Each structure stands twice: as structure tokens, then as C-alpha cells.
Amino acid sequence: MKTESPPRLQEEDYLRLEHQLCFPLYAASRLVTRRYQPLLDPLGLTYPQYIVLLILWEDSSCSVSHIGERALLNSNTLTPLLKRLEQLGYVRRVRSAVDERVVEISLTDAGAALKARCACVPERLMATVNFPPEKGVALKGLLDELIHLLANLPDEMSVPMESQGVGRNQRACFMKARTN
């Protein structure tokens, strides 16, 4: 079975919103986060705090840098978030005895107990969205692949695309193909 290539876009179409991969990713992220909030509000959590707790329920005790790597967050974003979780009584922050530059984060008993209260959150979210589970699994796989590719790019793309063997029309490889 031969797969058709997406039609090549004209240069003036590159900056059309409907051809951007970034926008549906951004919009979906915002909409999903918005749907989580009513489920997390009764628990007194924000979505980023929930993500950190998910990591800690898997990997407690761990360093701030480990949490940052898993959550794709910088330490300047994590520090106030972790301080707030500490104020709420869910985590402990302790400098490593081996290397004082490293801050270890561990769950308190209250933080560990919160896991049971959060157990229904993913199921309740999926119940509000009429999205087939098999499509969700497939989408997550594609997003994990994209995240891996993006996370492993150099910080600065200083080499022009043409010198990397990417032609003008190939730049649109991640853009939505026209349907007409």
C-alpha cells in the first residue's frame, strides 16, 4: 500500500495557522489542563503540582533536577512550586549530605496519602472527553516520540536548514496537508 505524500505548500502558506503543528499542540495542552482544574481544585492542587506529585509517587525520593528532567521544567519554575507543596505538607526538601548543591525531594505521609485521593483523576478526566482509548494510546505514542525528538535537539539551531539538506518545500513536513 503506497502512502501519499502531503501536497507541497506554497511559501505564502507556511504561516497560515491551519498549517501549523504548534497550534493544535498548544490548544490541546491548554484545553486538557483546563479540564483537569475542576478535578484538582477540591484537592487544593494546580496542574503543575499534580505533575510533580505524579513523578514523586513513582520516584520518591529524588532530586529537583530529576523532577525537572521528567516534567520538562526549569529549576526556577520548580523551586516555588516545590516550596508551595512543602507549605501544604506534601513534600520535604532537604539538601543532599553528599553534595549540598543538590536538593532532594521526598513525600511526607500526607503527600503519599494524597495519591489515593488523586487515583480517580485520570479516569474522571477521560470520562468527560468522548475520545476512544485506542486513539488516546496512539496519540500519546506520537507525542512521546515528538517530545523525545524535540528534547534532543541542540538548544540553538544555528545551521541554516538548506545546509542540513532540508529544502524549502520540506520545511512544511510537520505542517498539516491541505484537504482540498
C-alpha positions in Angstrom: 0.0 0.0 0.0 1.5 3.3 -1.1 1.3 6.3 1.2 0.6 9.6 -0.5 2.9 12.5 0.3 1.3 15.6 1.6 1.0 18.2 -1.1 3.7 20.8 -1.1 2.7 24.1 0.3 3.4 27.4 -1.3 5.7 29.6 0.7 2.9 32.1 1.4 1.0 29.2 3.1 3.8 28.4 5.6 2.5 30.9 8.1 -1.2 30.0 7.9 -2.5 28.9 11.3 -4.2 25.8 9.9 -0.8 24.5 8.7 1.0 24.8 12.0 1.7 21.8 14.2 2.4 24.0 17.1 -1.0 25.5 17.4 -3.1 22.3 17.9 -0.5 21.1 20.4 -0.7 24.4 22.3 -4.5 24.5 22.2 -4.9 20.8 23.2 -2.5 21.4 26.1 -4.4 24.4 27.4 -7.8 22.7 27.0 -6.7 19.5 28.7 -5.1 21.5 31.6 -8.4 23.5 31.9 -10.3 20.2 32.1 -8.0 19.0 34.9 -8.5 22.0 37.1 -12.1 21.3 38.4 -10.8 17.8 39.4 -7.7 19.2 41.1 -9.3 22.2 42.8 -11.0 20.2 45.6 -7.6 18.7 46.3 -6.0 22.1 46.5 -3.6 21.4 43.7 -2.6 23.1 40.5 -1.9 21.1 37.4 1.9 21.6 37.6 1.8 20.5 41.3 -0.1 17.4 40.2 2.5 16.5 37.6 5.3 16.9 40.3 3.3 14.6 42.6 2.9 12.0 39.9 6.7 12.0 39.5 7.2 11.7 43.2 4.7 8.9 43.6 6.9 7.0 41.1 10.4 8.2 42.0 10.4 9.5 45.6 12.9 10.5 46.9 14.7 12.3 44.1 16.5 15.5 43.2 15.0 18.7 41.9 16.9 18.2 38.7 15.4 14.7 38.2 11.9 16.2 38.7 12.8 18.9 36.2 14.0 16.4 33.6 10.9 14.3 33.9 8.5 17.3 33.9 10.5 19.3 31.4 10.6 22.2 33.8 13.4 24.5 34.8 14.5 24.8 38.4 13.4 28.4 38.5 9.9 27.2 37.8 10.1 24.2 40.1 11.5 25.9 43.2 8.4 28.0 44.0 6.2 25.0 43.1 8.1 22.7 45.4 8.1 25.3 48.2 4.3 25.5 47.9 4.0 21.7 48.1 6.2 21.8 51.2 3.9 24.5 52.7 1.0 22.3 52.0 2.7 19.5 53.9 3.1 17.1 50.9 6.9 17.2 50.4 10.1 17.7 52.3 13.1 19.5 50.7 16.5 18.5 52.1 20.0 19.4 50.9 22.0 16.3 50.0 24.6 15.3 52.5 26.9 14.3 49.7 26.5 17.4 47.6 24.9 20.5 49.1 24.1 21.9 45.7 21.6 19.1 45.3 18.2 19.4 46.9 16.4 16.1 47.5 12.6 16.0 47.4 10.6 13.3 49.3 7.0 12.8 50.0 5.6 13.3 53.5 3.0 10.9 54.8 0.3 13.4 53.7 1.9 13.5 50.2 1.9 9.8 50.0 -1.7 9.6 51.2 -2.8 12.1 48.6 -2.1 9.5 45.9 -5.3 7.6 46.9 -7.4 10.8 46.6 -5.9 11.5 43.2 -6.3 8.0 41.8 -9.7 8.8 40.2 -8.5 12.0 38.5 -7.3 10.4 35.2 -10.4 8.2 34.9 -12.7 11.1 35.6 -11.0 13.3 33.0 -11.3 10.6 30.3 -15.0 10.1 31.2 -15.6 13.8 30.4 -13.9 13.5 27.0 -15.5 11.3 24.4 -12.2 10.2 22.9 -11.7 6.5 22.2 -9.0 5.0 24.4 -7.1 3.4 21.5 -6.8 6.8 19.8 -5.5 8.2 23.1 -2.9 5.5 23.3 -1.8 6.1 19.7 -1.8 9.9 20.2 0.3 9.5 23.4 2.8 7.4 21.5 3.2 10.0 18.7 3.5 12.8 21.3 6.1 10.9 23.3 8.1 10.4 20.0 7.8 14.1 19.2 8.8 15.2 22.7 11.9 12.9 22.5 12.9 14.4 19.2 12.4 18.0 20.4 14.1 17.4 23.7 17.2 16.0 22.0 17.6 18.9 19.6 20.5 21.3 20.2 19.5 24.4 22.1 20.2 26.6 19.1 19.5 25.7 15.6 22.3 27.9 14.2 22.8 25.9 10.9 20.6 27.0 8.1 18.1 24.4 7.1 19.3 24.3 3.5 22.8 23.3 4.6 21.2 20.4 6.6 19.7 19.0 3.4 16.3 20.5 4.1 14.8 22.2 1.1 12.3 25.0 1.1 9.3 22.7 0.5 10.4 20.1 3.0 10.2 22.7 5.8 6.5 22.1 5.8 6.9 18.4 6.7 5.2 18.9 10.1 2.5 21.1 8.7 -1.0 20.0 8.1 -1.6 19.0 4.5 -4.3 20.8 2.6 -7.5 18.9 2.4 -8.8 20.5 -0.8 
